Amino acid sequence: MSVTDRISIELDRLTAAVTRLEAAMDAHGRRIGADQTALQGELRELRTSHAALQAEARTVTSRIDAVIGRLRSVAEA
């Protein structure tokens, strides 16, 4: 086998390796994008849930304050 043939074979192997590397990088980029999209959706859901829980906490706090007020009125009477 001549030097030229060996160089040609090695260049073909290098080209194939680079192609595989590029494909792996593309696949990895797509997975990262999908992960980011999923995380953004989860964050939106958590924010919505958090807002609902805050509203519920305000309602409960208001009711507790009202009960405390009535108990004070009864205790003072």
N, C-alpha and C positions, 0 to 999 in steps of 0.2 A: 504494500500500500504506500502510495506516495505521500509526501508531506502535504501536498495540495488536497488530496483526498481526506486525510486526517483532519485538516483544518476545516474542510467543508462539513465533515461529520460533526465536529465539535461545534461549529457555528449553528448547525441544525439543532443540536441538543440545547445549546444556549437559547436559541429562539423559542424552542418548545418550553423551556424552563421559564422564560420571561412571560410567555403567553399564559402559562399556568399561574404564575404569580399575579399577573394582571387580573385574571379571572377570580382568584381568591380575594384580591383587594376589592373588586367590584361586589362580590358576594358579601364581604364583610361590611362594606358601605351600605348595602341594602338592609342588612340586619340591623345596623346602627340606626338607620332611618326608621325602620319599623319599630324598634325599641323606643325611640324618641317619640314617635307618634302615639304609641301605647301609653307612655308615661305622661304625655300631655293630656290625653283623655282621662287618665286616672286622676291627674291633678285637678282637672275641671270638676270631676265628680266629687272629689274631696272638698274642694272649695264650696260647692253647692251644699254638700252635707254640713260643712262647718257653719255656713250662713244659717241653715235651718236650725242647727243645734243652738247657735247664739240666740236666735229669735225665741226658741223654746225656753232657753235659760232666762231670758228677760221676762217672759210670761210667768214662769214659775217664781222668779224673784218677786215680781209684782204681787202675785197671789200670796206668797209667804208674808210679805210686808203687810198686806191687807189683813191676814189672819192675826199677825202680831198686834196690829192696831186694835182689832176687835177684842183680843184677849186682854190687852191693857185696859180697854174701856170696861170690860166685864170685871176685871180685877179691881179697878178703881171705884166701881159702883157699890 
